[in-house]
């Protein structure tokens, strides 16, 4: 699944629209919700994410362009 998320992150369609990011954002939201529900989530060989801060650190480190280039964000369930 991580390779699918990474591929979505790298997708770019003219004129600068990230066509795969809706899928990526929703998948990241699911991971965030699991962490917030108390599930320790481990991605690849990283340490388990147990808090919102753990999740955000991982997500921002891996998908940092989301904050600058997309209207919907992983911490917002309403957009």
Phi, psi and omega in degrees: 000323181299322179295326176294318178295316179298319179296320177297321180297325182275350180294137181214126178237142178299148355267069178091016179270132179271094188292333181268359188285335177299316176299313181299311182299317180294321178295319178293323176299320179297318177297315179300315180299321178297315179298316179295335179276359176100007178274128175279115184255128177245129178246122184051233183257019179285166176288153182300138175270121183241346182228165175304319182295319176300312180299311182300317179302316179293309184297316181293322179295325184270325186233050188297334181291343180303321183293328184267338190233022182210141183288325182269143181230155186293339181268000184241113181271358185264346182262000000 
